Amino acid sequence: MTTRKTGKDPQTVELLQGTLDLIILRALETMGPQHAYGLAARIETVADHPLTLKQGSLYPALIRCEQKRWIKGTWQKTESNRDAKYYAITSSGRRALETQADSWRRLASLVEKLLVNEG
C-alpha cells in the first residue's frame, strides 16, 4: 500500500500494511464522526510530515474497517450541503484500536531495539 507523495523527498514515509486502519480508528476516536476528505486532511495535518493519503489507499481502508464493523458509515450533509458518508468508530472498533495499538507499540519497540543493537 502506498500512501506517499510523488517525487523523491527523502523525508516521505510509506505506511506499512495495516497501519492505516489503526490511524483511522485513532483519528475517529479522537475527532468523532468524519467524512473521508475531512479525515484525510486531519491525519495529514496531525502527521506534520510529508504524508499524503491517496483515495486508492484511504477508501479501501475505510471499507475494510466498515466490513470488520470497526466503523459505521452514515450519509449526512456536509457544511456545504453536500451528501457525504460520515464514519464513526464503534465499540468493536475501540476494542480493535486498543489491541492493535498495543501490538504496534510492541513491534515498534522490538524494531527499535534491533536497530540499536545491530548498529
C-alpha positions in Angstrom: 0.0 0.0 0.0 1.5 3.3 -1.0 0.4 6.5 0.8 3.2 8.8 -0.1 3.8 11.9 -2.1 5.2 11.6 -5.6 8.8 12.8 -6.0 12.0 12.0 -4.3 11.5 13.7 -1.0 13.8 11.7 1.4 11.5 12.6 4.3 8.5 10.9 2.7 7.1 8.0 4.7 5.4 4.9 3.3 2.9 3.4 5.7 3.2 -0.3 6.5 0.3 -2.6 5.7 -2.4 -2.4 8.3 -1.2 0.9 9.9 -3.7 3.0 8.1 -6.6 1.1 9.8 -5.0 1.9 13.2 -4.6 5.5 12.2 -8.2 5.8 11.0 -9.5 4.2 14.2 -7.5 6.6 16.4 -8.5 9.6 14.4 -12.2 8.8 14.6 -11.9 8.1 18.3 -10.3 11.4 18.9 -12.3 13.6 16.4 -15.7 11.9 16.3 -17.5 11.2 13.1 -15.8 12.5 9.9 -16.2 12.2 6.2 -13.3 10.7 4.2 -11.9 14.1 2.9 -12.0 15.6 6.4 -10.4 12.5 7.9 -7.6 12.6 5.4 -7.0 16.3 5.8 -6.9 15.9 9.6 -4.5 12.9 9.5 -2.2 14.8 7.1 -2.2 17.9 9.4 -1.6 16.0 12.6 1.2 13.9 11.0 3.1 17.1 10.3 5.2 15.1 7.9 5.3 14.6 4.1 2.3 12.2 4.1 -0.5 12.1 1.5 -3.4 9.8 1.9 -4.4 8.8 -1.6 -8.0 7.8 -2.4 -6.6 4.5 -3.6 -5.4 3.8 0.0 -7.9 5.6 2.2 -11.2 4.3 0.7 -10.3 0.6 0.7 -9.1 1.1 4.4 -12.5 2.7 5.3 -14.4 -0.1 3.5 -12.2 -2.8 5.3 -12.8 -1.2 8.7 -16.5 -0.9 7.9 -16.7 -4.6 6.9 -15.0 -5.6 10.2 -17.6 -3.4 11.9 -14.9 -1.3 13.5 -16.5 1.8 12.0 -20.0 2.7 10.8 -20.8 4.9 7.9 -23.9 7.1 7.6 -24.9 9.5 4.9 -25.2 13.1 6.0 -25.0 16.7 4.7 -21.6 18.5 4.9 -21.2 22.1 5.9 -21.5 23.0 2.2 -24.8 21.0 2.0 -23.3 18.1 0.0 -24.0 14.5 0.7 -21.1 12.6 2.3 -20.6 9.4 4.2 -19.5 10.1 7.7 -17.7 7.4 9.6 -17.7 6.9 13.3 -15.8 4.3 15.5 -17.9 1.5 17.0 -17.4 -0.2 20.4 -15.8 -3.1 18.4 -13.6 -0.5 16.8 -12.5 0.8 20.1 -11.5 -2.7 21.3 -9.6 -3.3 18.0 -7.9 0.1 18.4 -6.7 -0.9 21.9 -5.5 -4.3 20.7 -3.8 -3.0 17.6 -2.2 -0.1 19.4 -0.6 -2.4 21.9 0.6 -4.7 19.2 2.1 -1.7 17.2 3.9 -0.5 20.3 5.4 -3.9 20.9 6.5 -4.2 17.3 8.0 -0.6 17.2 9.9 -1.3 20.4 11.3 -4.5 19.0 12.4 -2.9 15.8 14.0 0.0 17.7 15.8 -2.5 19.9 17.1 -4.4 16.9 18.2 -1.3 15.1 20.1 0.0 18.2 21.7 -3.4 19.0 22.6 -4.3 15.4 24.3 -1.0 14.6 
